[in-house]
Amino acid sequence: MKKSKEYKISSTLFYAAAVLFYLAAIINIVGGNNTSIGIVWLCFGSAFLCFGSLFINKSKENIEKEEK
């Protein structure tokens, strides 16, 4: 139970970081200052979104193992 809770907290933090990266990307792209940096922030946001989903899947696997 402890491990699945840690994974859920980690995934929530990764999702929050992804949202912040996306906001930074939008500000850089729309602001017109440096669009290439905006694309980099967009990629970071997508990577953190993938990490969040990875930890959610690990959480589900741990819950299934504990039920067996």
C-alpha positions in Angstrom: 0.0 0.0 0.0 2.8 2.4 0.8 4.5 1.9 -2.5 1.3 2.6 -4.5 0.7 5.8 -2.5 4.3 7.0 -3.3 3.7 6.3 -7.0 0.4 8.3 -6.9 2.1 11.2 -5.3 5.0 11.1 -7.8 2.6 11.0 -10.7 0.6 13.9 -9.4 3.8 15.9 -9.1 4.9 15.0 -12.6 1.5 16.1 -13.9 1.8 19.4 -12.0 5.3 20.0 -13.5 4.0 19.1 -17.0 1.3 21.8 -16.6 3.9 24.4 -15.6 6.1 23.4 -18.5 3.2 23.8 -20.8 2.4 27.2 -19.4 6.0 28.3 -19.9 5.8 27.1 -23.5 2.6 29.0 -24.2 4.1 32.2 -22.7 7.3 31.8 -24.8 5.5 30.9 -28.0 2.7 33.5 -27.8 4.9 36.2 -26.4 7.1 36.0 -29.5 10.3 36.5 -27.6 12.0 33.2 -28.4 9.8 30.5 -30.0 12.6 27.9 -30.1 12.8 27.9 -26.3 9.0 27.6 -26.2 9.3 24.4 -28.2 11.9 23.1 -25.8 9.5 23.8 -22.8 6.8 22.0 -24.8 8.9 18.9 -25.1 9.8 19.0 -21.4 6.1 19.2 -20.6 5.4 16.2 -22.8 8.2 14.2 -21.3 6.9 14.9 -17.8 3.4 14.0 -18.9 4.7 10.6 -20.0 6.6 10.1 -16.7 3.3 10.8 -14.8 1.5 8.2 -16.8 4.3 5.7 -16.2 4.0 6.2 -12.4 0.2 5.8 -12.6 0.7 2.5 -14.4 3.2 1.3 -11.7 0.8 2.3 -9.0 -2.0 0.2 -10.6 0.4 -2.8 -11.0 1.3 -2.5 -7.3 -2.3 -2.4 -6.3 -3.0 -5.5 -8.4 -0.1 -7.4 -6.8 -1.2 -6.5 -3.3 -4.7 -7.8 -3.9 -3.4 -11.2 -5.0 
